[in-house]
């Protein structure tokens, strides 16, 4: 489903060069759950952003569903990110002035505003599966941290992507709530045959993964 080939990432401020990724190779099959572990600052988020089309690699290719995503124009790449890849971040990025349902619907309406009623039906089902059916009309300020993260996960699923990328999704949560979030992600992975890549510094959270990689000194092992 996805292949990363010889991914390098170098930051240069004109004075100093920082080599974050030094030739990363990675492949993931449909329905797989991979975890990438590394210390803070190891480059995990940088790698995830490159895999998801959010940040260009300095060198290398990302082949997603047989397409080199960094050979695409900006518009085409935006459509790939919107329709075919879901994102869940450590910070929920929910819009405070919108309800739970409205936050979840947003990526779907961006993709096709004509499908609003169908999207609402899909969103309602997903929110029910995530245990949020009683929170549809709530605003983010009325939710707990765990509830906000579940909303963020459902938002990432609204367009039925083939790949879900999770960047420290439990970083702001206590251990019990964090375990619940990982269990939800695993259930989604199994029920929908959706590929998942989870990056974290916490090895305890990788128990649900089929395969665990370690990112150290810019190399994936």
C-alpha positions in Angstrom: 0.0 0.0 0.0 2.8 2.4 0.9 6.5 2.4 0.3 9.1 4.9 1.4 12.4 4.6 -0.4 15.7 6.1 0.8 14.0 9.0 2.6 16.4 11.8 3.7 15.5 15.0 5.4 18.0 17.8 5.9 17.4 21.2 7.5 19.8 24.0 6.7 19.6 27.5 8.2 22.5 28.8 6.2 24.9 28.3 9.2 24.3 24.7 10.3 23.0 21.6 8.6 20.9 19.1 10.5 20.4 15.7 9.0 17.2 14.3 10.6 16.5 11.3 8.4 19.4 9.4 6.7 18.0 7.0 4.2 14.8 5.5 5.7 13.1 2.6 3.9 9.6 1.4 5.0 6.8 -0.5 3.5 3.3 -1.3 4.8 0.7 -3.6 3.4 -3.0 -3.0 3.4 -4.5 -3.7 6.8 -1.2 -3.7 8.7 -0.6 -1.8 12.0 3.0 -0.5 12.3 4.5 1.3 15.2 7.6 3.6 15.0 9.3 4.2 18.3 12.0 6.7 19.1 13.0 9.4 21.6 11.7 12.9 21.4 13.6 14.7 18.6 14.5 11.5 16.8 12.5 12.6 13.7 9.4 10.4 14.1 7.0 13.2 13.4 9.1 14.4 10.5 9.0 10.9 9.0 5.2 10.6 9.5 4.6 14.0 7.9 6.7 12.9 4.8 4.7 9.7 4.6 1.5 11.6 4.7 2.4 14.2 2.1 2.7 17.1 4.6 6.5 17.7 4.2 8.7 17.1 1.2 11.7 14.8 1.7 15.1 16.2 0.8 15.7 13.0 -1.1 13.8 9.8 -1.7 10.3 8.7 -2.8 7.0 7.9 -1.2 4.8 5.5 -3.2 1.2 5.5 -2.0 -1.2 3.1 -3.8 1.2 2.9 -6.7 1.6 6.6 -7.0 4.7 8.8 -6.3 2.9 11.4 -4.2 5.8 14.0 -4.5 5.6 13.9 -8.2 2.0 15.3 -8.0 1.1 18.9 -8.2 -0.2 20.7 -5.1 -3.8 20.3 -5.9 -3.5 16.6 -6.6 -1.5 16.0 -3.5 -4.0 17.9 -1.4 -6.7 15.5 -2.7 -4.7 12.5 -1.7 -4.2 13.9 1.8 -7.9 14.8 2.1 -9.5 11.7 0.7 -7.1 8.8 1.1 -5.1 9.5 4.2 -6.4 10.2 7.7 -4.4 12.1 10.3 -4.5 12.0 14.2 -2.2 14.3 16.1 -1.1 14.7 19.7 -3.0 18.0 19.8 -6.5 17.6 18.7 -6.8 20.6 16.5 -10.6 20.8 17.0 -12.2 24.1 16.0 -13.7 25.5 19.2 -16.6 27.3 17.5 -17.9 24.2 15.9 -19.8 21.2 17.5 -18.4 17.7 17.5 -20.5 16.7 14.5 -19.4 19.8 12.6 -15.7 19.2 13.3 -16.0 15.6 12.1 -17.8 16.6 8.9 -15.3 19.2 7.8 -12.9 17.1 5.8 -15.8 15.4 4.1 -17.4 18.7 3.2 -14.1 19.9 1.8 -13.9 16.8 -0.4 -17.5 17.1 -1.6 -20.0 19.5 0.0 -22.9 17.9 -2.1 -22.7 14.8 0.1 -23.6 16.5 3.3 -26.5 14.2 4.3 -24.6 11.0 3.5 -21.6 12.4 5.4 -23.8 13.1 8.4 -25.0 9.5 8.4 -21.5 8.2 8.2 -20.3 10.6 11.0 -23.2 9.5 13.3 -22.3 5.9 12.9 -18.6 6.5 13.5 -19.3 8.7 16.6 -21.6 5.9 18.0 -18.8 3.3 17.5 -16.4 5.7 19.3 -18.8 6.0 22.2 -19.7 9.6 21.4 -23.3 9.4 20.2 -24.3 11.5 23.2 -21.8 14.2 22.5 -22.7 15.1 18.9 -24.0 18.6 19.7 -21.3 19.4 22.3 -18.5 21.9 21.7 -14.8 20.9 22.3 -14.7 22.9 25.5 -17.3 20.6 26.9 -15.3 17.4 26.3 -12.6 15.5 28.2 -9.2 15.0 26.7 -10.0 11.4 25.8 -13.3 12.5 24.1 -11.5 15.2 22.1 -9.0 12.6 20.8 -11.8 10.2 19.9 -13.5 13.1 17.9 -10.1 13.7 16.2 -9.9 10.0 15.2 -13.4 10.0 13.8 -12.7 13.1 11.9 -9.7 11.3 10.4 -11.9 8.5 9.3 -14.8 10.5 7.7 -13.6 10.1 4.2 -12.9 6.4 4.7 -9.1 6.6 4.0 -7.0 3.5 3.4 -4.2 4.8 5.7 -4.4 6.3 9.2 -1.3 8.2 10.5 -1.2 8.7 14.2 1.4 11.1 15.7 1.7 10.6 19.5 -2.2 10.3 19.8 -2.1 9.7 23.5 0.6 12.2 24.4 -1.9 14.5 26.3 -3.8 11.7 28.0 -3.4 9.7 31.2 -2.4 6.0 30.8 -5.9 4.5 31.2 -7.4 6.9 28.6 -4.4 6.4 26.4 -4.9 2.6 26.4 -8.6 3.2 25.4 -7.5 5.3 22.5 -5.0 2.7 21.2 -7.7 0.0 21.6 -10.1 2.1 19.5 -7.4 2.6 16.8 -6.7 -1.2 16.8 -10.4 -2.0 16.5 -10.7 0.4 13.5 -7.6 -1.2 12.0 -9.1 -4.7 12.3 -12.8 -4.0 11.3 -12.0 -1.8 8.3 -8.7 -3.4 7.1 -7.3 0.1 7.3 -3.5 0.4 7.5 -2.2 2.3 10.5 1.2 3.8 11.3 1.6 5.0 14.9 4.6 7.0 16.1 5.3 7.2 19.8 8.1 7.5 22.3 6.2 5.1 24.6 7.0 1.5 23.9 4.0 0.3 26.0 1.7 1.7 23.4 3.1 -0.5 20.6 1.6 -3.7 21.9 -1.3 -3.5 19.4 1.1 -3.2 16.5 1.9 -6.1 14.1 5.5 -4.8 13.6 7.6 -2.3 15.6 10.4 -0.1 14.1 12.9 2.0 16.1 14.1 5.3 14.7 17.6 6.1 16.0 20.2 8.4 14.5 18.1 9.0 11.4 17.8 5.2 10.6 14.8 3.0 10.9 15.4 -0.5 12.3 
